[in-house]
Amino acid sequence: MRLSLSLSLSLLLLSLFLPLCFAANVTYDRRSLIIDGQRKLLISASIHYPRSVPGMWPSLIQNAKEGGVDVIETYVFWNGHELSPDNYHFDGRFDLVKFVKIVQQAGLYLILRIGPFVAAEWNFGGVPVWLHYVPNTVFRTDNANFKYYMQKFTTYIVNLMKQEKFFASQGGPIILSQIENEYGDIERVYGEGGKPYAMWAAQMAVSQNIGVPWIMCQQYDAPDPVINTCNSFYCDQFTPNSPNKPKMWTENWPGWFKTFGARDPHRPPEDIAFAVARFFQKGGSLQNYYMYHGGTNFGRTSGGPFITTSYDYEAPIDEYGLPRFPKWGHLKDLHKAIKMTEHVVLNSEPTYISFGPSLEADVYTDSSGACAAFIANVDEKDDKTVQFRNVSYHLPAWSVSILPDCKNVVFNTAMVRSQTAMVEMVPEELHPSVDLTNKDLKALKWEVFVEQAGIWGKADFVQNGLVDHLNTTKDTTDYLWYTTSIFVNENEMFLKKGSQPVLLVESKGHALHAFINKKLQVSASGNGSDITFRFKQAISLKAGKNEIALLSMTVGLQNAGPYYEWVGAGLSRVVIEGFNNGPLVLSSHAWSYKLGLQGEHLGIYKPDGIKNVKWISTREPPKQQPLTWYKVILDAPSGNEPVGLDMVHMGKGMAWLNGEEIGRYWPRKSSVHDACVEKCDYRGKFRPDKCLTGCGEPTQRWYHVPRSWFKPTGNILVIFEEKGGDPTKIRLSKRKVSGICAHLGEGHPSIESWSEAENVHVKNKAAVHLKCPGNAHIATIKFASFGTPEGTCGSYSIGACHDPNSTSLVEKVCLNRNECRIELGEESFDKGLCPSAAKKLAVEAVCS
């Protein structure tokens, strides 16, 4: 008997802790995916493996799981894997197999979006640049070359997944796979080649025989059995193209991407929750956040052009891997509330009820008597009260209340009860000289190497006229030198009068530094809205020979749009005005060209290439000097918090640590004349320009440096500065949660008020929950008030009603603990205080 009990216990433990390992039958009908005969309501989270590092993957996936996520979704990045034809790369950040195994070990499902075109604000949309230069190739249309290479890579990935037994049909975590990406939006632009290509892609995918369904997002004509899915800020009104397909949402955008020089977009958690609740209210069964963790565009992987190195996306998990509160917590509560309705929602048809303008409900009941309701107020301004089943319910504007028993509200999308975290980038303070960890770096020993302005070594070629930048570099580098020279006669009037001629340049993109006689005269660039640019700038010329060296730069390649691979870059017109004989048109002159930088060519940012040039040592590195490489050796920052490189005092360039590519930096500021908001209004439909902040501030100041890239000592930081900055003001800063807050009312709906075990609602269970990150503890209660507190996190104040014992009561429960829970109904607060007031508890605490 003991042996049998022990064996049973062992099997139970194995079932709890072993990853998915039994073959599953994944099918679908009009209502949902069906896995081994069970309908599934699924919450999915996009986490792109190359936008973080392997050392971060387990915690990212665990944080997603703790946030109520069932599925991890990722693209497969073709140009990160097939570096040249048949030259495959699956190491480091591109170790797809390792990533899938970590998902499997966490007990989560996976959606694999093979594409292999992915868009994703990723360089060239994920398609290898070399493919563009295979003769007679046109991307994403009925083109033999493109289809050949696309099928070849798709098959390679499918076979790799089969080899590892990763498809659910083999016992793995992959329950869905995607072919192509948002092609339906542009299919008609490709004329007669569009639809045949889309149908071919679907047929090619199905023929791979992976044993799980295929999806095509935004593909309105996706043929059976491929499921078409929705990408948008809102998908509640989406209808699949067949009554036999389930309603799926592959991209719900909880924030938005950023471009250098633009403002910061924000999507409030209340609106995200509203969109998700409406989707499931209206029959949805699978919803994916794009992104749940955005991560970082390391190296030269960002697209756009002009997409920032940060791909934070204001996602529920931030770029550095920390849950973003209150967004992460609010959505976690939402997921739990939705899961309470899963069985009845997926196994019954809704009854629609209209309560008048902007007020409606969808009620699900089954034969057992189970009932769940979603009540929505879609008015963009006004709160409403509704009578439902003889009970009165208050709904804030633009909100959904979820009633898992058709009686009790456990969640309202507009009422955020999750804690809020205040996060700061904190520079390390100075340590003794024996420990130079993360301080003002001017105390360190610097080494400097200065690039030549113009041709270094020999020109790669000389040609009359201006060449296309991309066709020349083929994206092997961001940089291309255009150089020529002119002779200025001493009789030119601008020399005699002391005036200046004017340089006129027109460019297809993306950026330019103009050097005249080795001196930087002007920098110019396009932006995320218009990559092209044109400028006129007065310049200094001398009598005799003048050298003109124009450094053209790309800032990530086009990643989407019809025929996007044909969008060029580089100079299209160069003229100097002010000569006696009229404008000097240089566009057709003989130009000498050089690809890249000398430091790039010699690999001086790599540990094994550091000695390929002669560095000049100094404790006072030159400031505001263009075309300069800086090298410094430093210790790892103390602690274990995530680290960012503060580049606000630099100009534009690239950075590396121990040979790892941190990426492009450019603390380019948005215009002070742009419109920004102080507070986001969640009510009404969201759009990327609805809630913007950061006017007059750098779009990106800090650049993520993963902890796993640091050694304890002897870390080599290399920076290439294009136009000039102050390297002594570079800092390594740690991302820290400086404080946590919570604000909850007595009448707030609460997930904790629902007893799942007994399937009943328990009153007075609403509670404030505070939790410090990691092993930190609550060191101080900065503010606590039970009554009618006012303000927001970081600026709370006591209202007309206040229990003077609030702070001591909260301290008793919370001090010196990692987390605490303060129940409004059970703590000894003065309940008789201001009897007519709706009382709340607001708390702000410091973690250490």
C-alpha positions, 0 to 999 in steps of 0.5 A: 500500500505504501509503495502504491501511494508513493508511486501515485505521489511521484506520478502526480509530481511528475505531471505537475513539473514535467513539460508537455510531452504527450502527443496532442490532437489540435483541431478547431471548429467555429468556436475555438481551438480544440486540444484533445477534445477540450475547447480552449480559451487562450491568452497568448503573449508575443516574446521574440527570442532575438530581442532578448538574450538566452539568460533572460528567456526563462524569467520572461516566460515565467513572468508571462505565465504568472501574468495568466498567459497560456501561450507564447508567440514568436516570429521566426527571423529568416535573415537572422538564421540564413545569413547567406544561402544555406549558411544557417545560424542558430546560436546565441539570441537566435537559438530558436530550439533552446527558446522553444524548449524553455517554453515547453518546460514552463508548461506553455503552448507556442504559436510559431509564426514562420512567415518568413516575411515578418515586418515586425519593425525588423530590418528588411521585414526579416527577409535576407537582403541577399535575396533581393540581389538574386536576379529576377527576384521580386518579394511576396508575389507569384515569383519563382525565385522568391517562392523557391527560397521561401519554401526552402526556408519554411521547410527547413524550420518545419523539419527542425521543429519536427526533428525536436518533436516540437509540434503538439502532434508530436508531444511538443508545445506548438499548437499553431503555425503561421505562414505569410504576414498581413498580406491581405492588406496589400495583396491587390497591389501585386495585381495578377501575382497577388492572389496566386501567391497567397493561395500558393503560400497557404497550400505550401504550408498545409503540405508540410504536414505539421499536424496542427492548424495553420493561420494567416493574419489579415488574410481575408481570402485564406483558403480552408483549412487555414484560419484567417486572423485579426491584427488591430487595436480592437478585434471584437467586430472581426469575423472569420472568412468561414463559419467553420473557423474560430475568431482569433486575434493574433496582434493586440497592440498594448503600446506602440513602437518608437522612431528616433526623434519622435514622441513616446506613445502610451496605451492605457491599461484600461483601454487594453483590458476593454479591448480584450474583454470586448473580444471575448464578449463577442465570441473570441477564443484566442487573443495575443498581445503584440508585444507582451515583452518587446525587448531590444533591437540589438546591433543593426536589427531594427527596421523602419527605417528609424525604429529605435534600438529599444523595442519596449513597445510599452508592453506588460513586461518592459524592455529590461524584463521587469513587469510593468505595473499597473499594466501587467497586474491589471491584465493578470486580473483580467485574464483570471476573470475571463478564465472564470467564464471559459467553460460556459462561454465556449460551450454555449451561444450568447444572448445579446441584450441592449439596454439603450445607447452604448449599453449592452450585454452578452449573456452565456448560459448552458444546460447545467445552469451555468451563466456568465455575462459581459456588460459593456458601456461603450460610451466614450464620455459618460458613466452609466448605470444598468439594471440587469436581472433586477440588480443595478450595476454601475459602469464607468465610460468605455468599460466592460464588467465581467460577471462569471455567475451573472450576478457578481462583478469580479472585474471592471476594465476601467477599475485598476486595482493592481499596484503601480510601480515607480521605476527609475534609471539610477546611475551607480555612485562612485566606489573606491578606486579599486572598484570602478563599477558603474560611475561617472566614467571620466575617472577611467582610462580611455583609449581613442582612435579617430577615423579619417573623414573620407576615403581610408585606404583605397577607394572601393570604386570610382564612378561618375554620378551618385550611386544608390546606397543600399545597392552598393553596401547591400546592408553589410554596413550602415555607412557609405562614403561619397567623396569628390573634390572641386577647385575654387578660383581665387576670384570667386566673389564669396572669397572676396566678400567673405560670404559663404557658398551654399551646399544643397543636398537631396537624399533618398535617406536616411542620414548624412554628415557632410565634411568639407576639407576634413571638417564636419559642416552639417548633419541632416536626416529624414525621420520615421514619417519621411525617410527622404530629406533635403537641406541647404547649408552655408559652408566654408570653401578655400581657394584651390582644391577642396575635398568634399566627403559625404558620409551617408548612413542608413538607420534600419531598412524598410520592413513593410509595404508593397515592393518595399525591397525596392526602396533605396537610400543615399544621395540623389542630388548635390549642388553648391550655389554661390559661384560666379558662373552659377550653381556647381552641379556635382551630381554627375561628377566623378565620385570615389566610394568607400564602404563602411568605416576603417574601424568596422573593417578591422573589427576593432569593436571585437575582443580579437580585433582590438589590437588592429589599430593603434589606440591613443591612451588618455584620461581626458578623451576628446569631446565633440569630436566626430568620427571617433572610436572610444574604448574603456575597460570597466567592471560590471555594475554591482547588484543584479538589476538590469543595466542601461547605457546612458548616452544622453550626452553623445551624438549618434553612433554605435556601441558594443560591450565585449564584442556584443552589439548593444546597437545604434544610439541616437539621443535625438530629441522630439520637437518642443513644439509637438503636442504632448499630454500630462495624463492619458484618457483611456476613454475612446478608441486608441490610436498611436498619436492619441497619448504622447509624451516626451516633447523636447526629450530624447526618444531614447536615452538609455540602451539596454546592456544585458547582465549576461554580457558582463564579466566581473571585471575587464569589460571592454566598452567600445563606442563609435561616435559619428558627429561628436559628444562627451564620453566622460558623461556616459554612465551605466545606470541600473533599472530599479523599482523605487516605489510601489503604490496601490489605490483601492475603494471598498466597492471595487470589484475584486478577483479575490472576492470570488471563491473558485473552489466553491464557485461563490462570491465572498463579500468584503474581500477587496484588498490592497496587494503590494509586492516588491521585486525579487528579494527586496522588502518594503522598507518604508510606508511613505503614505497611507490613508484610509478615507478619501485620499486624492492624487496618484502614485507619487503624489498622494495627499490626504482628503477630507476624510482620513483615518489617522491610524492608517500608516501604523495599520499598514506598517504593521502588515507590510513592513520588512516583507516582500509582499503584503495584503491589506484587506479593507474589510478586515483591518482595523480601519475606522469604518464609521469615518465619514459614513456618507463617503465612498472610502478608499485606501491609498498606499505608497511604499519604498522597496529596498 
